[in-house]
Amino acid sequence: MIHVSIIGATGYTGVELVRLLGLREDVVLDHLTSRTYAGQKIQHLFPHLLGNVDHTCEELDLEQVTTDSDVIFVALPHGHALPIAKKAKEKGKKVIDLGADFRLKDAAVYEEWYKVPHTEPELLEEAVYGLPEWDRDAIKDATVIANPGCFVTSILLGLMPLMKKGWVVPNSIVCDSKSGTSGAGRAGNVANLFTEVESSFKAYGVAHHRHTPEIEQLLTQMAGTETMIQFTPHLVPMSRGILSTIYATATEGHTADEIHALFEETYADEPFVQVLPAGMWPMTKSVKGTNNCQLGVTYDERTGRIIIVSVIDNLMKGAAGQAVQNMNLMFGLAETTGLQMIGLFP
């Protein structure tokens, strides 16, 4: 049995982890923490869990959590995972951070973009970036996992085949991404009220979104050369989903068929990445509630640009689902365990 605790269990990502792990026969949920709802039954806060989960939310007791758990999921904003990971490391336990504390390998870059000090540089050095399609062997041996950002996952999976082959001009990349409102978290925010977002569509974080250095870090690793991108996220009035449209200037000598075949070859054995037939384009509804990423790709000969459309569920492959996929790898399980599901329709 794998003993699991979830720190921040009543946020959107935390409760999605509870949903994914609550019925697993190989998992024991030891501690579900929540500062706001300590002492309350999580299944009463979230009635969709009734009959399947029976747990009382509690305040974080770091000593107890790290004693009881084999793996700790940290579903909190940036800055909060650092002391938890330090304590877990001392006790030989595993940590999967769904925030940003271990994603950026340069502590100075982290501090510049997130405006808080990074107090665990040694842990940062040994943390593994948890994108299984990129580095699953390292994930298997990791003790600290940096679960990728949601926008980042959609973009990296869309570009990885091309970056590894060197088929795009690195600094030509433009990423235009749209996200549902759950990506902003569950805390109260006027900008995310129904009346603010309904029948509206807006850009935010233009030219300075915090996912930008994370995307550039991984694309640089994939390409083997320094890579900068233009990234603009948008908020759309739906609860779940991310759609990223990615544009990149192609290096010479490629055709649409060749590019599409590269994607099919790259992801042929990946359980959660689906390359759609040529001329078919993904939509967020197709991956809702799943850990899947669907990709469509073409080459515009007129402009010389490759166009990729990538969709994920931001709470699944963009957060909790990918975290469970990482946990499965860390404990020697099939990475699809507990994650094989068909999307909802309509």
N, C-alpha and C positions, 0 to 999 in steps of 0.2 A: 504493500500500500504506500501511496505517496501522500505524505501529510502536507497540506497546503494552507497557507494563510493569505488573505487578501487585505491589504492596507488601503483603505479608501473604497470600501465595498459598496457604497451607496451612490457613487457617481455613475454616469452612463457606462463607462468602461468597466468599473468594478462590478456592477450588477450583471453585465454581460459575461464576465468571468464566472460569476456564480451560476448563471444559466448554463454555461458550457460544462462546468465541472460538477454541478450539483447532483447529476444522475450517474456519474462515472463510478463504476464498481471498484476501480483501482485507485480512487482518490478519497481522502478524508479531509473535509473542510474543518480545520481546527479553529481558526480565528477570523472573524469578519469584523474589521474595525471601521468605526465612523464617529467622528467627533460630534456631528450634529444629531445623530440618531442613536447614540449609545443607550442600551437598555431596551430598545424596541426590536420586535421580531422583524426580520428582513422580509419575510413572506407577507407581512401585513403592510409594509411599506410598498411592496411590489407584488400585488396579488397574482401576477402571472407565475410566481414561484410556488403558490399554494399547492400542497399535496406532493411536492417534490423536494422542497428544501425546508428545514426547520432549524433556524439559527437565530440567536439573539445578537444584535450588533453590540460591540463593546469598544471602550476606549483602548487606545494602543498601549499595551504593556510590552515594551520592546524586549525585555528580558524573557518574558513568558513566550512571546511569539517566536523568538529565535531559538528558544529551547525546544519547543514543540514541533516546529515545522521542518520539513525537508526543503521546501522551496517557498519563497515569499514573493508574491506579486505586489508591486508598489504602484498603485493607480492614483497617484497624487500629482499636483503641479510640480514644476521644477524646483529643485532645492531641497525637497523633503526626503528624497531617497538616499542622500549621502550618509547620514548617521545610521540609517537602517542597514544599508549595505555594509558599512564598516562593522557593525555589531554581528551581522550574519556571517561575515567573513571570519571573524574571530572564533565563531562556533562551528565553522566548516559547513555552513548552510548555503544554499543557492538563492540568488535573487534575480528576478526579472523586473526591470524598471520600465514601466510604460510611459514615463516622463522623459525629460531631455537630459538628465544629469550625466549620462554616460555615452551619449551619442557622438559628441564632438571630441576628438582626440586631443585637441589643443585647449588646455584649460583657459588660456587667455582669450581665445575665440569664444568659448562658452561664456565667460564673464562679460565680454563685450556685447554679446547678443541677448543674454538673459539677465544681466545687471545684478547678479549675486556672485559671491566668491565660491570657487570650487575648492572644497576642503579635503578632498580625497584623491590627490593626483596619482597615487600608487594604484588605487582601485581603477581609476580611469584608464591607466595604461594597460591593465589586464582585462578590462571589460571587452566583450565580443559584441559586435554589431549583429543584431538578430534578424537578418534577412536570409532565410534558409536557402533560397535559390542562388544566393551569392556565395555563402561560406558555411554550409551546414556541417562540415567536418569540425571547424573551430567551435561551433555552437555545441556540439556533442560533449566537448571537454570543458566547457565554460562553467565558471561559478557565478559570474555576473553578466547578465545579458542586457544590452541596450536595445529595447524594442523600438523599431523604427517609427518615425512619424507617419501619419496617415497619408498626407499629400506626398510625402517622400516615397512611400511604398509604391504608390500608383505611378510615379514618375520613373523611379529606378527600374521597375519591372518593364516599363515601356521602352527604356533606352538601353538596358543592359546588353542585349545581343549586338547592337550597333557599336556601343562603346568598346566592347571586348574585341571586335573585329577591326575597329578603326575606320568604320564606314561613314562617319559624319565628321564635319568640321567642329571640333569641340566647343569653341566659343560662339557658335551660331545658334545655340539651342534656346528656344523660347517655350516656356511651359505655362499654359493657361488652364487653371484648375478651378473646378466648382465643387463646393461641399454643402452637405446638409447641415442643419443647425446643431445637431448633436455633437458636431466636431468642436463646438465652442464650450462644451462642458455643461454641467447641470446647475451651476451656481446662477443666481439671479442676475440678469443683465438686461437693462432696458433695450439695448440694441437687438436682443434676441427674442423679445416679446412677439407673440403672434401678430399683433397689429402692426409691428414694425417691419416684419419680414414678409407677411402675406402679400401676394401680388407684387412683390418687389424683387430686385436682383441687384447686388452691389459688389464692387471690388473692395478689398481691404488689404492692409499690410503692403501696399504697393511699393515696390523697390526695397522693402526692408522687413519682409516676413522672416520670422525666426527659423523656418525650415530651410531657408536658402543655403546657409553654410553647410547644413547636413547633406543636402542634395549634392552640392559641389564637392564635398569631401569624398563621397562614394563614387561619383562620376569620375573624379580624378584618379581614384584607385582603379576603376574599371578601365579607363583609357590609358593609364600610365603617363598622362600628361596633364598639366594644370588646366582645369576646366571651370569656366564661369558660365552662368545661365541668366536668363531673364525669367523671373517667376512671379506670376500674379495670381493670387487666390481670389475666389468670389464666393459669396454666400447666396444660396438659392433656397426657396421656401419648401424644403422637404426635410424629413427628420434624419434620414440615413443616406449615405452614398457619396462617392467622389467620382467625378469624371474629369480626367486630365487630357487635354488636347496638346500634343507636343509637336513642335516643328523644329527640324534640323536640316541644315544644308548637307547634302550628300557629297562624299568624295566621288571622283569621276569613275565611270565604268560599271555602274550598277543598274539593274532593271527592276521594275516593280515585282516581277515574278521571283527574281533572285532574292530580293529583300524579304518578301513574304516567306520564302522557303527557309531563310535564315532563322526567322522567328519560330517557325514550326519545328525546325531541327533543335534549336536551343531549348525549347520548352516541351519537347516530345514526352519526356519522362517526369515532368513536374506535375504533381497531383492537383495543385491549386492554381495553375496558370493555363488558361485556355485561349489559344490563338484562333480567332474566327476565320472562316473562309474569306477569300479575297472578295471585296465588295460588300461585306457584311460588317456592320458597325455596332459596337456594344452600347448597352444602356444600363443605367444604374439598377433598374428594377430586376434585371436578370441575375444580379449577384446579391440582392438584398437577403440578409440573414445567413449568408454563406461566407466561407473563407476563400472564395475564388477571386481571381483577377482575370478579367476578360480583356483581350487586346484585339484591336483592328489596326491594320497598317497598309499604307500605300506609298507610292512614289509619284510625285507630280513632276513630270518631265519638263513642263513649261517653266517652272520656277527652280527646278533642281533641288527641291526640298522633299524630305521624307516626312510623312504625317502619321503620327501614332495616336490612337485614342485608347485610353486605359480606364477601366472602371473597377472599383472595389466598394465594398461596404466599409465605411470608415471605422465602425465599431468592431468589425470582424478582422478581415485581412489587414485593416488599418490600425488595429489595436488588440482587442482581446483574443480574437481567433489566432492571430499571428503569435501572440504570447503563449497560447496553449500549444501551438505547433512547435515553438521553441522548447517548451517544457517537455514535450514528448521526446524530442531529440536528446535533451539533456539527460533523460532517464532511460535511454535505450529502447524507447517504444517506437512503433510505426508512427511517423509524424502525422498521419491522417487520423489517429485515434481520437474519437469523439468529435471529429470535424467534418465527417462526410455527410453532406446534406444537399438537397436540391433547393434552389432559390424559390421564393414565394412569387406566385403570379395569380391574378394581376396585382 
